Amino acid sequence: MAVIANLVLNNGAVTPVAKTFTPMDASSLAKWADQTVNSGLPAAANVVTMSHTDKGKIHTKVRIELPVMYAVTGATAEGFTPQPKVAYKLVANLDLVAEGVSSEANRADLLAFASNVLASAPVKDAFNKNIRTW
């Protein structure tokens, strides 16, 4: 596998903060993790994975996982503090598919539309506020 570079993505804060996802060891899957949120626990890291195939159809899959950890408070009756555990994960699956004969301009349009629809008001309102805006 070729060497992959860091992936820098802005978070969703009012004033966005750039988060650096560093490459992880992977075989057929490109994988990046934001190690700044994991407190030394791999299960707590935000992760981006990507796979790509080109067999008649161009197929690129991207998955984003943002785990949320249970809060750990105090020691147990036995005197030790338990290791934090994942409470739940927020997940995004992006699946881009194009015929191999499609033009670069066609694929650029699909990528731009996919990117822009995620930033659109209806999608943001539906996801962030759990409301239907259409």
C-alpha positions as CSV (number, residue, x, y, z in Angstrom):
1,M,0.0,0.0,0.0
2,A,1.2,3.5,-0.8
3,V,2.1,5.9,2.0
4,I,-0.9,8.1,2.8
5,A,-0.7,11.6,4.3
6,N,-2.5,13.0,7.2
7,L,-6.2,14.0,6.7
8,V,-7.1,17.4,8.1
9,L,-10.9,17.9,8.6
10,N,-12.7,20.8,10.3
11,N,-15.1,19.8,13.1
12,G,-18.7,21.1,13.5
13,A,-18.0,23.8,16.1
14,V,-19.4,27.3,15.7
15,T,-15.8,28.3,15.1
16,P,-14.5,25.2,13.3
17,V,-11.3,23.6,14.6
18,A,-9.1,21.6,12.2
19,K,-8.6,18.0,13.5
20,T,-5.7,15.9,12.2
21,F,-6.4,12.3,11.4
22,T,-3.1,10.4,11.2
23,P,-2.7,7.3,9.0
24,M,-3.1,3.9,10.7
25,D,-1.6,0.6,9.6
26,A,-4.1,-1.0,7.3
27,S,-4.0,-3.6,4.5
28,S,-6.6,-3.1,1.8
29,L,-8.3,-0.2,3.6
30,A,-6.9,3.3,4.1
31,K,-7.5,4.3,7.7
32,W,-6.9,7.5,9.7
33,A,-7.5,8.2,13.3
34,D,-7.8,11.5,15.3
35,Q,-5.7,10.5,18.3
36,T,-6.3,13.8,20.2
37,V,-9.6,12.6,21.5
38,N,-8.8,9.1,22.6
39,S,-6.9,9.6,25.9
40,G,-4.6,6.7,24.9
41,L,-7.6,4.4,24.1
42,P,-7.8,3.2,20.5
43,A,-11.5,2.5,20.9
44,A,-12.2,6.1,21.7
45,A,-10.5,7.6,18.6
46,N,-12.4,9.2,15.8
47,V,-11.7,7.1,12.7
48,V,-12.0,7.6,8.9
49,T,-11.7,4.6,6.6
50,M,-11.7,4.5,2.8
51,S,-11.7,1.8,0.2
52,H,-11.5,2.1,-3.6
53,T,-12.1,-0.4,-6.4
54,D,-12.1,0.2,-10.2
55,K,-13.4,-2.9,-11.9
56,G,-15.7,-1.6,-14.6
57,K,-17.3,0.7,-12.0
58,I,-15.4,3.2,-9.9
59,H,-16.5,2.6,-6.3
60,T,-15.1,4.6,-3.4
61,K,-16.4,4.0,0.1
62,V,-15.7,6.4,3.0
63,R,-16.8,5.7,6.6
64,I,-16.5,8.0,9.6
65,E,-16.9,6.8,13.1
66,L,-17.1,9.1,16.1
67,P,-17.3,7.0,19.4
68,V,-18.8,8.6,22.5
69,M,-17.4,7.1,25.7
70,Y,-19.3,6.4,29.0
71,A,-18.2,8.7,31.8
72,V,-15.9,6.9,34.2
73,T,-16.2,8.1,37.8
74,G,-14.3,7.0,40.9
75,A,-12.9,3.7,41.8
76,T,-14.8,0.4,42.3
77,A,-15.3,-1.3,45.7
78,E,-12.1,-3.3,44.8
79,G,-10.2,0.0,44.6
80,F,-9.5,0.3,40.8
81,T,-10.9,2.7,38.2
82,P,-12.5,0.8,35.3
83,Q,-11.3,1.4,31.8
84,P,-13.7,3.7,29.8
85,K,-16.0,1.9,27.3
86,V,-17.8,3.1,24.2
87,A,-21.4,4.1,24.9
88,Y,-22.3,4.6,21.3
89,K,-20.9,5.7,17.9
90,L,-22.0,8.3,15.4
91,V,-21.5,6.9,11.9
92,A,-21.5,8.3,8.3
93,N,-21.2,6.0,5.3
94,L,-20.5,7.7,2.0
95,D,-20.7,5.5,-1.1
96,L,-19.6,7.0,-4.5
97,V,-20.2,4.9,-7.6
98,A,-19.6,5.8,-11.2
99,E,-19.4,3.8,-14.4
100,G,-15.8,3.4,-15.6
101,V,-16.7,5.1,-18.9
102,S,-17.9,8.3,-17.0
103,S,-15.9,11.4,-17.6
104,E,-13.8,13.2,-15.1
105,A,-16.3,16.1,-15.3
106,N,-19.2,13.7,-14.5
107,R,-17.3,12.4,-11.4
108,A,-16.4,15.9,-10.3
109,D,-20.1,16.9,-10.4
110,L,-21.1,13.9,-8.3
111,L,-18.4,14.6,-5.8
112,A,-19.3,18.3,-5.6
113,F,-23.1,17.5,-5.3
114,A,-22.4,14.9,-2.5
115,S,-20.2,17.3,-0.7
116,N,-22.5,20.3,-1.0
117,V,-25.7,18.4,-0.1
118,L,-24.2,17.4,3.2
119,A,-23.6,21.1,3.9
120,S,-27.1,22.1,2.8
121,A,-29.7,23.6,5.2
122,P,-32.3,20.7,4.8
123,V,-29.7,18.1,5.6
124,K,-28.2,20.1,8.5
125,D,-31.7,20.9,10.0
126,A,-32.9,17.3,9.6
127,F,-29.8,15.9,11.3
128,N,-28.9,18.5,13.9
129,K,-32.5,19.5,14.9
130,N,-34.2,16.3,14.1
131,I,-36.8,18.1,12.0
132,R,-38.2,17.8,8.5
133,T,-37.6,20.9,6.5
134,W,-39.0,19.9,3.1
